[in-house]
Amino acid sequence: MRFDPSPVCGYKNFMPNSSPERLDRCWRKARIAARILLREEQGRLTERDVRIGHMLAKDEGVTTRLIDQALYAFSGKPYRVAISSRKAA
C-alpha cells in the first residue's frame, strides 16, 4: 500500500481556523467591555479596568449593541430577565 500525500476528498484542512471571522477586533473589544461591566456589578472593579473602559468608550467600533450581545453571551437568560425587569431611565 502506498501513502498518498494528497488531501482526502479535496479538503485541504480538517481543523477549523484558530480565529473565526466573527471574532473581529470590535467584537473582542466589546467582550472586554462586557467583562468590565460584569466586574463592576460584582464590585471587583480595578483601576486598570477603569482605564481600559475609558479607552473602549472612546472607540467608535465598540457599540452598545455589541456590548449587549457580549453580555447576553456571558450571562445568558439571567441577564435577559434582569434587563427586562429593569425600569426605563
The 8 nearest C-alpha neighbors of each residue, nearest first, counted from 0:
[[1, 2, 3, 4, 5, 7, 6, 8],
 [0, 2, 3, 4, 5, 6, 7, 8],
 [3, 1, 4, 0, 5, 6, 7, 8],
 [2, 4, 5, 1, 6, 7, 0, 8],
 [5, 3, 2, 6, 7, 1, 11, 9],
 [4, 6, 3, 7, 9, 11, 8, 2],
 [7, 5, 9, 11, 10, 8, 4, 12],
 [6, 8, 9, 10, 5, 11, 4, 3],
 [9, 7, 10, 6, 11, 5, 12, 13],
 [8, 10, 7, 6, 11, 5, 12, 13],
 [11, 9, 8, 6, 12, 7, 13, 5],
 [10, 12, 6, 9, 13, 7, 5, 8],
 [11, 13, 14, 10, 15, 6, 16, 9],
 [12, 14, 15, 11, 10, 16, 7, 6],
 [13, 15, 12, 16, 17, 11, 10, 18],
 [16, 14, 17, 13, 12, 19, 18, 11],
 [17, 15, 18, 19, 14, 20, 12, 13],
 [16, 18, 15, 19, 14, 20, 22, 21],
 [19, 17, 16, 20, 22, 21, 15, 23],
 [20, 18, 21, 22, 16, 17, 23, 15],
 [19, 21, 22, 23, 18, 16, 17, 24],
 [22, 20, 19, 23, 26, 18, 24, 27],
 [23, 21, 20, 19, 26, 27, 24, 18],
 [22, 24, 26, 21, 25, 20, 27, 19],
 [23, 25, 27, 26, 28, 22, 60, 29],
 [26, 24, 28, 60, 27, 61, 23, 29],
 [25, 27, 29, 23, 28, 24, 22, 30],
 [28, 26, 30, 24, 29, 25, 22, 23],
 [27, 29, 31, 25, 30, 26, 24, 32],
 [28, 30, 66, 32, 26, 31, 27, 61],
 [31, 29, 33, 27, 69, 28, 32, 34],
 [30, 32, 28, 34, 29, 33, 35, 27],
 [31, 33, 29, 35, 30, 34, 28, 36],
 [34, 32, 30, 36, 35, 31, 70, 66],
 [35, 33, 37, 31, 36, 32, 38, 30],
 [34, 36, 32, 38, 33, 37, 48, 39],
 [37, 35, 39, 33, 38, 34, 32, 40],
 [36, 38, 34, 40, 39, 35, 33, 41],
 [39, 37, 41, 35, 43, 36, 40, 44],
 [38, 40, 36, 42, 44, 37, 41, 43],
 [39, 41, 37, 38, 42, 36, 43, 44],
 [42, 40, 38, 39, 43, 37, 44, 36],
 [43, 41, 39, 40, 44, 38, 37, 45],
 [42, 44, 38, 41, 39, 45, 40, 37],
 [43, 45, 39, 38, 42, 48, 46, 35],
 [46, 44, 48, 47, 43, 49, 39, 50],
 [47, 45, 49, 48, 50, 44, 51, 52],
 [46, 48, 50, 45, 49, 51, 44, 52],
 [49, 47, 45, 51, 46, 50, 52, 35],
 [50, 48, 52, 46, 47, 51, 53, 45],
 [49, 51, 47, 53, 52, 48, 46, 54],
 [50, 52, 54, 48, 53, 49, 47, 55],
 [53, 51, 49, 55, 54, 50, 48, 56],
 [52, 54, 56, 50, 51, 55, 49, 57],
 [53, 55, 51, 52, 57, 56, 50, 58],
 [54, 56, 52, 58, 57, 53, 51, 61],
 [57, 55, 53, 54, 58, 52, 61, 59],
 [56, 58, 55, 54, 59, 53, 61, 52],
 [59, 57, 55, 56, 60, 61, 54, 62],
 [60, 58, 61, 57, 62, 56, 55, 25],
 [61, 59, 25, 58, 62, 24, 26, 28],
 [62, 60, 25, 29, 59, 58, 28, 65],
 [61, 63, 64, 65, 60, 66, 59, 29],
 [62, 64, 66, 65, 67, 61, 29, 68],
 [63, 65, 67, 62, 66, 68, 61, 69],
 [66, 64, 68, 62, 67, 63, 29, 69],
 [65, 67, 29, 63, 69, 68, 64, 33],
 [68, 66, 70, 64, 69, 65, 63, 71],
 [67, 69, 65, 71, 66, 70, 72, 64],
 [68, 70, 72, 66, 30, 71, 67, 33],
 [69, 71, 67, 73, 72, 68, 33, 74],
 [72, 70, 75, 68, 74, 69, 73, 67],
 [71, 73, 69, 70, 75, 74, 68, 67],
 [74, 72, 70, 71, 75, 69, 34, 33],
 [75, 73, 71, 78, 72, 70, 77, 76],
 [74, 76, 71, 72, 78, 77, 73, 79],
 [75, 77, 79, 78, 80, 74, 71, 81],
 [78, 76, 80, 79, 75, 74, 81, 82],
 [79, 77, 81, 74, 76, 80, 75, 82],
 [80, 78, 76, 82, 81, 77, 83, 75],
 [79, 81, 83, 77, 78, 82, 76, 84],
 [82, 80, 78, 84, 79, 83, 85, 77],
 [83, 81, 79, 85, 80, 84, 78, 86],
 [82, 84, 80, 81, 85, 79, 86, 78],
 [83, 85, 81, 82, 80, 86, 79, 87],
 [86, 84, 82, 83, 81, 87, 80, 88],
 [87, 85, 88, 84, 83, 82, 81, 80],
 [88, 86, 85, 84, 83, 82, 81, 80],
 [87, 86, 85, 82, 84, 83, 81, 63]]
